[in-house]
Amino acid sequence: MAIFHVTDAAFKNQMQAKGLTLVNFWAPWCGPCRMFATVLEAYVAEGNHDVKILKLNVDEETEVANQFGVMSLPTSILFKDGQPIDKVIGALPLSDLKKFVTR
């Protein structure tokens, strides 16, 4: 599975899928966001296909971030069947990311 960069407009469509979706809210100037991006890439590279990963740049796309009250970066929200079920603020190491998505 790949990491998909989405816009506010595409977000609703992407969230209609069944199963788990992790949405990572980030910005290019955010150091922890860049660090966490490598963790997300490692997660995908390991062949973890149990969760779809979406990235939303809050500098360019503000509507969805505001809708979910994103105030700190990076913020990741885990959705199941389009509904938010958990949220984590900050960059996670790979081991903690795996625990977060397999809750």
The first five atom37 places (N, CA, C, CB, O) and aatype in JSON, in Angstrom:
{
  "aatype": [12, 0, 9, 13, 8, 19, 16, 3, 0, 0, 13, 11, 2, 5, 12, 5, 0, 11, 7, 10, 16, 10, 19, 2, 13, 17, 0, 14, 17, 4, 7, 14, 4, 1, 12, 13, 0, 16, 19, 10, 6, 0, 18, 19, 0, 6, 7, 2, 8, 3, 19, 11, 9, 10, 11, 10, 2, 19, 3, 6, 6, 16, 6, 19, 0, 2, 5, 13, 7, 19, 12, 15, 10, 14, 16, 15, 9, 10, 13, 11, 3, 7, 5, 14, 9, 3, 11, 19, 9, 7, 0, 10, 14, 10, 15, 3, 10, 11, 11, 13, 19, 16, 1],
  "atom_mask": [
    [1, 1, 1, 1, 1],
    [1, 1, 1, 1, 1],
    [1, 1, 1, 1, 1],
    [1, 1, 1, 1, 1],
    [1, 1, 1, 1, 1],
    [1, 1, 1, 1, 1],
    [1, 1, 1, 1, 1],
    [1, 1, 1, 1, 1],
    [1, 1, 1, 1, 1],
    [1, 1, 1, 1, 1],
    [1, 1, 1, 1, 1],
    [1, 1, 1, 1, 1],
    [1, 1, 1, 1, 1],
    [1, 1, 1, 1, 1],
    [1, 1, 1, 1, 1],
    [1, 1, 1, 1, 1],
    [1, 1, 1, 1, 1],
    [1, 1, 1, 1, 1],
    [1, 1, 1, 0, 1],
    [1, 1, 1, 1, 1],
    [1, 1, 1, 1, 1],
    [1, 1, 1, 1, 1],
    [1, 1, 1, 1, 1],
    [1, 1, 1, 1, 1],
    [1, 1, 1, 1, 1],
    [1, 1, 1, 1, 1],
    [1, 1, 1, 1, 1],
    [1, 1, 1, 1, 1],
    [1, 1, 1, 1, 1],
    [1, 1, 1, 1, 1],
    [1, 1, 1, 0, 1],
    [1, 1, 1, 1, 1],
    [1, 1, 1, 1, 1],
    [1, 1, 1, 1, 1],
    [1, 1, 1, 1, 1],
    [1, 1, 1, 1, 1],
    [1, 1, 1, 1, 1],
    [1, 1, 1, 1, 1],
    [1, 1, 1, 1, 1],
    [1, 1, 1, 1, 1],
    [1, 1, 1, 1, 1],
    [1, 1, 1, 1, 1],
    [1, 1, 1, 1, 1],
    [1, 1, 1, 1, 1],
    [1, 1, 1, 1, 1],
    [1, 1, 1, 1, 1],
    [1, 1, 1, 0, 1],
    [1, 1, 1, 1, 1],
    [1, 1, 1, 1, 1],
    [1, 1, 1, 1, 1],
    [1, 1, 1, 1, 1],
    [1, 1, 1, 1, 1],
    [1, 1, 1, 1, 1],
    [1, 1, 1, 1, 1],
    [1, 1, 1, 1, 1],
    [1, 1, 1, 1, 1],
    [1, 1, 1, 1, 1],
    [1, 1, 1, 1, 1],
    [1, 1, 1, 1, 1],
    [1, 1, 1, 1, 1],
    [1, 1, 1, 1, 1],
    [1, 1, 1, 1, 1],
    [1, 1, 1, 1, 1],
    [1, 1, 1, 1, 1],
    [1, 1, 1, 1, 1],
    [1, 1, 1, 1, 1],
    [1, 1, 1, 1, 1],
    [1, 1, 1, 1, 1],
    [1, 1, 1, 0, 1],
    [1, 1, 1, 1, 1],
    [1, 1, 1, 1, 1],
    [1, 1, 1, 1, 1],
    [1, 1, 1, 1, 1],
    [1, 1, 1, 1, 1],
    [1, 1, 1, 1, 1],
    [1, 1, 1, 1, 1],
    [1, 1, 1, 1, 1],
    [1, 1, 1, 1, 1],
    [1, 1, 1, 1, 1],
    [1, 1, 1, 1, 1],
    [1, 1, 1, 1, 1],
    [1, 1, 1, 0, 1],
    [1, 1, 1, 1, 1],
    [1, 1, 1, 1, 1],
    [1, 1, 1, 1, 1],
    [1, 1, 1, 1, 1],
    [1, 1, 1, 1, 1],
    [1, 1, 1, 1, 1],
    [1, 1, 1, 1, 1],
    [1, 1, 1, 0, 1],
    [1, 1, 1, 1, 1],
    [1, 1, 1, 1, 1],
    [1, 1, 1, 1, 1],
    [1, 1, 1, 1, 1],
    [1, 1, 1, 1, 1],
    [1, 1, 1, 1, 1],
    [1, 1, 1, 1, 1],
    [1, 1, 1, 1, 1],
    [1, 1, 1, 1, 1],
    [1, 1, 1, 1, 1],
    [1, 1, 1, 1, 1],
    [1, 1, 1, 1, 1],
    [1, 1, 1, 1, 1]
  ],
  "atom_positions": [
    [[0.84, -1.17, 0.0], [0.0, 0.0, 0.0], [0.89, 1.23, 0.0], [-0.96, 0.0, 1.21], [2.01, 1.2, 0.51]],
    [[0.4, 2.28, -0.55], [1.14, 3.53, -0.65], [0.59, 4.55, 0.35], [1.08, 4.09, -2.08], [-0.44, 4.34, 0.99]],
    [[1.31, 5.64, 0.45], [0.85, 6.78, 1.24], [0.23, 7.76, 0.26], [2.04, 7.45, 2.07], [0.86, 8.14, -0.73]],
    [[-0.99, 8.17, 0.53], [-1.72, 9.06, -0.37], [-1.8, 10.46, 0.2], [-3.13, 8.52, -0.63], [-2.21, 10.65, 1.34]],
    [[-1.39, 11.44, -0.59], [-1.54, 12.85, -0.21], [-2.92, 13.29, -0.68], [-0.38, 13.75, -0.82], [-3.25, 13.15, -1.86]],
    [[-3.72, 13.84, 0.25], [-5.09, 14.2, -0.1], [-5.33, 15.68, 0.14], [-6.08, 13.37, 0.71], [-4.62, 16.35, 0.88]],
    [[-6.36, 16.15, -0.51], [-6.84, 17.52, -0.32], [-8.11, 17.47, 0.51], [-7.09, 18.23, -1.7], [-8.68, 16.41, 0.75]],
    [[-8.55, 18.64, 0.96], [-9.83, 18.71, 1.67], [-10.94, 18.12, 0.8], [-10.16, 20.17, 2.06], [-11.79, 17.38, 1.29]],
    [[-10.92, 18.46, -0.48], [-11.97, 18.01, -1.4], [-11.96, 16.49, -1.58], [-11.8, 18.69, -2.77], [-13.02, 15.88, -1.7]],
    [[-10.8, 15.87, -1.59], [-10.7, 14.42, -1.81], [-10.88, 13.63, -0.51], [-9.35, 14.08, -2.42], [-11.11, 12.42, -0.56]],
    [[-10.8, 14.28, 0.62], [-10.85, 13.6, 1.91], [-12.13, 12.79, 2.08], [-10.72, 14.6, 3.03], [-12.08, 11.62, 2.46]],
    [[-13.26, 13.4, 1.81], [-14.56, 12.72, 2.01], [-14.64, 11.45, 1.18], [-15.72, 13.67, 1.66], [-15.11, 10.43, 1.66]],
    [[-14.2, 11.51, -0.06], [-14.19, 10.33, -0.92], [-13.32, 9.23, -0.35], [-13.71, 10.7, -2.32], [-13.72, 8.06, -0.32]],
    [[-12.13, 9.59, 0.09], [-11.19, 8.61, 0.63], [-11.73, 7.95, 1.9], [-9.84, 9.28, 0.93], [-11.42, 6.79, 2.17]],
    [[-12.52, 8.67, 2.67], [-13.01, 8.15, 3.94], [-14.22, 7.24, 3.78], [-13.36, 9.29, 4.85], [-14.72, 6.71, 4.77]],
    [[-14.71, 7.04, 2.57], [-15.85, 6.15, 2.35], [-15.44, 4.69, 2.3], [-16.55, 6.53, 1.07], [-16.29, 3.8, 2.28]],
    [[-14.14, 4.43, 2.29], [-13.65, 3.06, 2.24], [-13.87, 2.37, 3.58], [-12.15, 3.04, 1.85], [-13.83, 3.0, 4.64]],
    [[-14.1, 1.09, 3.52], [-14.23, 0.28, 4.73], [-12.84, -0.05, 5.26], [-15.03, -1.03, 4.45], [-11.86, -0.06, 4.51]],
    [[-12.76, -0.32, 6.54], [-11.49, -0.7, 7.15], [-10.83, 0.47, 7.85], [0.0, 0.0, 0.0], [-11.46, 1.5, 8.12]],
    [[-9.55, 0.3, 8.14], [-8.79, 1.29, 8.88], [-8.11, 2.29, 7.95], [-7.76, 0.61, 9.76], [-7.55, 1.92, 6.92]],
    [[-8.15, 3.55, 8.34], [-7.46, 4.62, 7.63], [-6.77, 5.49, 8.66], [-8.45, 5.46, 6.74], [-7.39, 5.93, 9.62]],
    [[-5.48, 5.73, 8.45], [-4.73, 6.63, 9.31], [-4.52, 7.93, 8.54], [-3.36, 6.0, 9.74], [-3.95, 7.93, 7.45]],
    [[-4.98, 9.04, 9.11], [-4.81, 10.34, 8.48], [-3.76, 11.11, 9.28], [-6.17, 11.14, 8.42], [-3.92, 11.36, 10.47]],
    [[-2.68, 11.47, 8.59], [-1.58, 12.21, 9.21], [-1.67, 13.67, 8.77], [-0.2, 11.59, 8.82], [-1.55, 13.99, 7.59]],
    [[-1.87, 14.55, 9.74], [-1.92, 15.99, 9.49], [-0.51, 16.53, 9.72], [-2.97, 16.72, 10.42], [0.08, 16.31, 10.78]],
    [[0.03, 17.24, 8.73], [1.43, 17.65, 8.77], [1.6, 18.99, 8.06], [2.32, 16.57, 8.12], [0.67, 19.51, 7.45]],
    [[2.82, 19.53, 8.14], [3.2, 20.74, 7.4], [4.68, 20.61, 7.02], [2.95, 22.04, 8.25], [5.45, 19.99, 7.75]],
    [[5.07, 21.18, 5.88], [6.45, 21.05, 5.42], [7.49, 21.66, 6.37], [6.58, 21.68, 4.07], [8.63, 21.19, 6.39]],
    [[7.14, 22.67, 7.13], [8.07, 23.34, 8.03], [8.24, 22.62, 9.36], [7.62, 24.75, 8.27], [9.08, 23.01, 10.17]],
    [[7.45, 21.6, 9.61], [7.4, 20.89, 10.9], [8.45, 19.78, 10.94], [5.99, 20.32, 11.15], [8.31, 18.78, 10.23]],
    [[9.48, 19.95, 11.76], [10.54, 18.95, 11.89], [10.04, 17.58, 12.33], [0.0, 0.0, 0.0], [10.37, 16.58, 11.69]],
    [[9.24, 17.5, 13.39], [8.71, 16.2, 13.8], [7.84, 15.55, 12.71], [7.9, 16.36, 15.08], [7.77, 14.32, 12.62]],
    [[7.19, 16.38, 11.9], [6.38, 15.84, 10.79], [7.27, 15.14, 9.78], [5.57, 16.97, 10.1], [6.94, 14.05, 9.3]],
    [[8.41, 15.76, 9.46], [9.35, 15.15, 8.51], [9.91, 13.85, 9.08], [10.5, 16.12, 8.17], [10.07, 12.87, 8.35]],
    [[10.2, 13.84, 10.38], [10.71, 12.64, 11.02], [9.66, 11.52, 10.97], [11.13, 12.94, 12.48], [9.97, 10.37, 10.68]],
    [[8.42, 11.88, 11.27], [7.35, 10.88, 11.28], [7.05, 10.37, 9.88], [6.09, 11.46, 11.91], [6.6, 9.23, 9.72]],
    [[7.29, 11.2, 8.87], [7.09, 10.76, 7.48], [7.96, 9.55, 7.17], [7.4, 11.9, 6.49], [7.52, 8.63, 6.47]],
    [[9.18, 9.53, 7.69], [10.06, 8.37, 7.45], [9.55, 7.13, 8.18], [11.51, 8.69, 7.9], [9.72, 6.01, 7.7]],
    [[8.92, 7.32, 9.33], [8.33, 6.2, 10.06], [7.15, 5.63, 9.26], [7.87, 6.65, 11.48], [7.01, 4.41, 9.15]],
    [[6.32, 6.51, 8.72], [5.19, 6.05, 7.9], [5.69, 5.29, 6.68], [4.3, 7.24, 7.47], [5.12, 4.26, 6.31]],
    [[6.74, 5.79, 6.05], [7.31, 5.11, 4.88], [7.87, 3.74, 5.27], [8.41, 5.97, 4.25], [7.71, 2.78, 4.52]],
    [[8.51, 3.65, 6.42], [9.04, 2.36, 6.89], [7.9, 1.39, 7.17], [9.89, 2.56, 8.17], [8.0, 0.2, 6.87]],
    [[6.82, 1.89, 7.73], [5.64, 1.06, 8.01], [5.11, 0.45, 6.71], [4.53, 1.89, 8.71], [4.82, -0.75, 6.65]],
    [[4.99, 1.27, 5.68], [4.51, 0.8, 4.39], [5.51, -0.17, 3.76], [4.24, 1.99, 3.44], [5.12, -1.19, 3.19]],
    [[6.79, 0.16, 3.87], [7.84, -0.68, 3.27], [7.88, -2.08, 3.88], [9.19, -0.02, 3.44], [8.28, -3.04, 3.21]],
    [[7.46, -2.21, 5.13], [7.42, -3.51, 5.78], [6.27, -4.38, 5.28], [7.3, -3.34, 7.29], [6.14, -5.54, 5.67]],
    [[5.45, -3.82, 4.41], [4.35, -4.6, 3.84], [3.1, -4.57, 4.69], [0.0, 0.0, 0.0], [2.27, -5.47, 4.58]],
    [[2.96, -3.58, 5.51], [1.76, -3.44, 6.34], [0.64, -2.85, 5.5], [2.04, -2.56, 7.59], [0.61, -1.66, 5.22]],
    [[-0.28, -3.7, 5.12], [-1.37, -3.29, 4.23], [-2.72, -3.3, 4.94], [-1.42, -4.19, 3.01], [-3.77, -3.25, 4.3]],
    [[-2.68, -3.35, 6.27], [-3.93, -3.42, 7.02], [-4.57, -2.06, 7.24], [-3.67, -4.07, 8.35], [-5.7, -1.97, 7.73]],
    [[-3.87, -1.0, 6.88], [-4.39, 0.35, 7.09], [-3.99, 1.23, 5.91], [-3.87, 0.95, 8.43], [-2.86, 1.2, 5.44]],
    [[-4.95, 2.02, 5.44], [-4.68, 3.0, 4.39], [-4.12, 4.24, 5.07], [-5.98, 3.34, 3.54], [-4.62, 4.66, 6.12]],
    [[-3.08, 4.84, 4.48], [-2.46, 6.01, 5.07], [-2.67, 7.22, 4.16], [-0.95, 5.78, 5.32], [-2.33, 7.21, 2.98]],
    [[-3.25, 8.26, 4.76], [-3.48, 9.52, 4.06], [-2.68, 10.61, 4.76], [-4.99, 9.88, 4.01], [-2.59, 10.63, 5.99]],
    [[-2.1, 11.51, 3.98], [-1.4, 12.67, 4.53], [-2.1, 13.93, 4.05], [0.11, 12.67, 4.11], [-2.43, 14.06, 2.87]],
    [[-2.33, 14.85, 4.98], [-3.0, 16.09, 4.65], [-2.15, 17.26, 5.13], [-4.42, 16.14, 5.3], [-1.92, 17.43, 6.33]],
    [[-1.68, 18.07, 4.19], [-0.84, 19.24, 4.48], [-1.74, 20.37, 4.99], [-0.05, 19.7, 3.2], [-2.55, 20.91, 4.24]],
    [[-1.6, 20.7, 6.27], [-2.51, 21.69, 6.88], [-2.23, 23.12, 6.42], [-2.39, 21.62, 8.39], [-3.07, 23.99, 6.62]],
    [[-1.07, 23.37, 5.81], [-0.81, 24.7, 5.27], [-1.62, 24.95, 4.01], [0.69, 24.87, 4.98], [-2.02, 26.07, 3.73]],
    [[-1.86, 23.89, 3.25], [-2.59, 24.01, 1.99], [-4.06, 23.64, 2.13], [-1.96, 23.14, 0.94], [-4.91, 24.14, 1.38]],
    [[-4.36, 22.77, 3.07], [-5.73, 22.25, 3.24], [-6.12, 22.43, 4.7], [-5.82, 20.73, 2.81], [-5.64, 21.69, 5.56]],
    [[-6.97, 23.39, 4.99], [-7.29, 23.72, 6.39], [-8.65, 23.2, 6.86], [-7.26, 25.2, 6.57], [-8.87, 23.05, 8.06]],
    [[-9.55, 22.93, 5.94], [-10.93, 22.59, 6.31], [-11.01, 21.32, 7.18], [-11.76, 22.4, 5.06], [-11.64, 21.34, 8.23]],
    [[-10.39, 20.24, 6.73], [-10.48, 18.97, 7.46], [-9.75, 19.08, 8.8], [-9.9, 17.81, 6.62], [-10.22, 18.56, 9.81]],
    [[-8.59, 19.75, 8.8], [-7.85, 19.93, 10.06], [-8.71, 20.68, 11.08], [-6.52, 20.69, 9.81], [-8.75, 20.31, 12.25]],
    [[-9.39, 21.72, 10.63], [-10.27, 22.47, 11.53], [-11.44, 21.61, 11.99], [-10.79, 23.73, 10.83], [-11.84, 21.68, 13.16]],
    [[-11.99, 20.8, 11.09], [-13.12, 19.95, 11.42], [-12.78, 18.99, 12.57], [-13.56, 19.15, 10.19], [-13.63, 18.7, 13.41]],
    [[-11.53, 18.51, 12.6], [-11.13, 17.54, 13.62], [-10.32, 18.18, 14.76], [-10.32, 16.42, 12.99], [-9.74, 17.47, 15.58]],
    [[-10.29, 19.5, 14.8], [-9.65, 20.2, 15.9], [-8.15, 20.0, 15.99], [0.0, 0.0, 0.0], [-7.6, 19.96, 17.09]],
    [[-7.49, 19.88, 14.87], [-6.03, 19.69, 14.87], [-5.37, 21.01, 15.26], [-5.52, 19.2, 13.47], [-5.51, 22.01, 14.56]],
    [[-4.65, 20.99, 16.38], [-3.99, 22.18, 16.89], [-2.48, 22.03, 16.94], [-4.52, 22.52, 18.26], [-1.76, 23.03, 16.96]],
    [[-1.98, 20.8, 16.95], [-0.54, 20.52, 17.05], [-0.16, 19.57, 15.93], [-0.17, 19.91, 18.44], [-0.97, 18.78, 15.45]],
    [[1.1, 19.67, 15.51], [1.6, 18.82, 14.43], [2.81, 18.02, 14.9], [1.96, 19.67, 13.19], [3.58, 18.51, 15.72]],
    [[2.97, 16.83, 14.39], [1.99, 16.11, 13.6], [0.86, 15.56, 14.48], [2.66, 14.98, 12.83], [1.07, 15.25, 15.65]],
    [[-0.3, 15.45, 13.9], [-1.43, 14.78, 14.54], [-1.87, 13.68, 13.6], [-2.61, 15.78, 14.86], [-1.99, 13.88, 12.39]],
    [[-2.12, 12.51, 14.16], [-2.62, 11.39, 13.36], [-3.92, 10.9, 13.97], [-1.57, 10.24, 13.28], [-4.01, 10.68, 15.18]],
    [[-4.91, 10.72, 13.14], [-6.21, 10.22, 13.59], [-6.47, 8.9, 12.88], [-7.36, 11.25, 13.3], [-6.34, 8.8, 11.66]],
    [[-6.84, 7.9, 13.66], [-7.17, 6.58, 13.13], [-8.68, 6.5, 12.96], [-6.65, 5.45, 14.07], [-9.44, 6.77, 13.89]],
    [[-9.1, 6.12, 11.77], [-10.52, 5.97, 11.44], [-10.81, 4.5, 11.16], [-10.9, 6.84, 10.22], [-9.98, 3.78, 10.62]],
    [[-12.0, 4.08, 11.53], [-12.49, 2.75, 11.16], [-13.82, 2.95, 10.45], [-12.65, 1.8, 12.42], [-14.75, 3.53, 11.01]],
    [[-13.9, 2.46, 9.23], [-15.09, 2.61, 8.4], [-15.55, 4.06, 8.33], [-16.22, 1.73, 8.94], [-16.75, 4.35, 8.35]],
    [[-14.58, 4.98, 8.24], [-14.89, 6.4, 8.08], [-15.15, 7.17, 9.36], [0.0, 0.0, 0.0], [-15.39, 8.38, 9.3]],
    [[-15.11, 6.51, 10.51], [-15.38, 7.17, 11.78], [-14.1, 7.24, 12.62], [-16.5, 6.43, 12.56], [-13.39, 6.24, 12.73]],
    [[-13.79, 8.4, 13.22], [-12.58, 8.49, 14.05], [-12.7, 7.62, 15.29], [-12.31, 9.94, 14.44], [-13.72, 7.63, 15.98]],
    [[-11.63, 6.86, 15.58], [-11.65, 6.0, 16.76], [-10.52, 6.3, 17.73], [-11.58, 4.56, 16.35], [-10.6, 5.93, 18.9]],
    [[-9.45, 6.98, 17.26], [-8.34, 7.31, 18.15], [-7.5, 8.41, 17.52], [-7.47, 6.06, 18.44], [-7.55, 8.64, 16.31]],
    [[-6.73, 9.09, 18.36], [-5.93, 10.22, 17.91], [-4.64, 10.25, 18.7], [-6.71, 11.57, 18.06], [-4.62, 9.98, 19.9]],
    [[-3.55, 10.58, 18.02], [-2.27, 10.73, 18.69], [-1.6, 12.0, 18.16], [-1.35, 9.47, 18.45], [-1.65, 12.31, 16.97]],
    [[-0.97, 12.73, 19.08], [-0.27, 13.96, 18.71], [1.22, 13.71, 18.88], [-0.75, 15.17, 19.58], [1.66, 13.18, 19.9]],
    [[1.98, 14.09, 17.87], [3.43, 13.92, 17.92], [3.88, 12.78, 17.03], [0.0, 0.0, 0.0], [3.07, 11.99, 16.52]],
    [[5.19, 12.71, 16.85], [5.79, 11.65, 16.04], [5.96, 10.4, 16.9], [7.15, 12.1, 15.45], [6.39, 10.47, 18.05]],
    [[5.62, 9.27, 16.32], [5.75, 7.99, 17.01], [6.9, 7.2, 16.41], [4.44, 7.19, 16.94], [7.15, 7.31, 15.22]],
    [[7.6, 6.4, 17.23], [8.52, 5.44, 16.64], [7.72, 4.33, 15.96], [9.48, 4.85, 17.73], [6.53, 4.17, 16.22]],
    [[8.36, 3.59, 15.1], [7.68, 2.55, 14.33], [6.95, 1.56, 15.22], [8.68, 1.8, 13.46], [5.81, 1.19, 14.92]],
    [[7.56, 1.13, 16.3], [6.93, 0.14, 17.19], [5.62, 0.69, 17.78], [7.88, -0.25, 18.32], [4.63, -0.04, 17.88]],
    [[5.62, 1.96, 18.16], [4.4, 2.56, 18.72], [3.35, 2.78, 17.64], [4.73, 3.89, 19.4], [2.15, 2.67, 17.93]],
    [[3.76, 3.09, 16.42], [2.81, 3.23, 15.32], [2.09, 1.9, 15.08], [3.53, 3.69, 14.03], [0.88, 1.86, 14.89]],
    [[2.85, 0.83, 15.09], [2.24, -0.51, 14.9], [1.21, -0.81, 15.98], [3.32, -1.6, 14.89], [0.14, -1.33, 15.68]],
    [[1.53, -0.48, 17.22], [0.58, -0.68, 18.32], [-0.65, 0.19, 18.15], [1.25, -0.38, 19.67], [-1.78, -0.26, 18.39]],
    [[-0.45, 1.43, 17.73], [-1.55, 2.37, 17.56], [-2.56, 1.88, 16.53], [-1.03, 3.74, 17.15], [-3.76, 1.96, 16.76]],
    [[-2.08, 1.36, 15.4], [-3.0, 0.96, 14.33], [-3.57, -0.44, 14.52], [-2.29, 1.03, 13.01], [-4.52, -0.81, 13.83]],
    [[-3.02, -1.22, 15.44], [-3.54, -2.58, 15.65], [-4.34, -2.68, 16.94], [-2.4, -3.58, 15.68], [-4.59, -3.78, 17.43]],
    [[-4.73, -1.59, 17.47], [-5.48, -1.53, 18.73], [-6.61, -2.45, 18.7], [-5.96, -0.17, 19.01], [-7.35, -2.54, 19.68]]
  ]
}
